[in-house]
Each structure stands twice: as structure tokens, then as C-alpha cells.
Amino acid sequence: MTHVVTESCRGCRFTDCVTSCPVACFHVNEVRVYINPQVCIDCGACIPACPVRAIVEEFDLPEDQLHWMDINAKAAERYPVIRTKLPPLDGADERRRQLGF
């Protein structure tokens, strides 16, 4: 099993999750992060670190969100690994409030 970053990350890009990961499985682009399913060890450390609850375990994904597994896998091939925390995107706090967190 692996963990998956879902839509809630878009527009926030809080990277607290990255610093909790023991194996550097996160990849980043200009709007969000992704998890490489080939590297994730399913430790779960990233889940409570995400302030917008964008990370879920693969088996907890609702059927209408299963596409995020493929999105994360493909994005991990395209984008660089991130190992250090970045500042959140402009408007991230507002996005978090919109998401109810």
C-alpha cells in the first residue's frame, strides 16, 4: 500500500509532510506535492503533518478519487524530489479555511 496526495493540496502546497517523510518520496511542482508510490514505505507520518488533510492511505480513497493514485505515480516521474520544507503558496491559509481546516 501507499499514501496518496489528493486535490486538497492544490493551491496550498504546505510541505510539512515532506519533513516527516523518512524516505523522501515526495515530489513537487509549482502548485502541489505528490507521493511516489514506488518509494513510499506506508509509514503514515505524513498524514497528520498535512494541515489540509490532503494525504490519505490508498485503501481509504473513495472510488471517485482513485484516479489520484495514477496522478501521483505519473507526477513523481516528472517532478523533482523535495526533501525540505518550502513556504506555502500565496493564499494557502485562505485555501485551508475554504477546505474547513
Buried (B, 14 or more C-beta within 10 A) or exposed (E): EBBBBBEBBBBBBBBBBBBBBEEEBBBBEEEBBBBBBEBBEEEEBBBEBBBBBBBBEBEEBEEEBEEBBEBBBEBBEEBEEBEEEEEBBEEBEEBBEEBEE
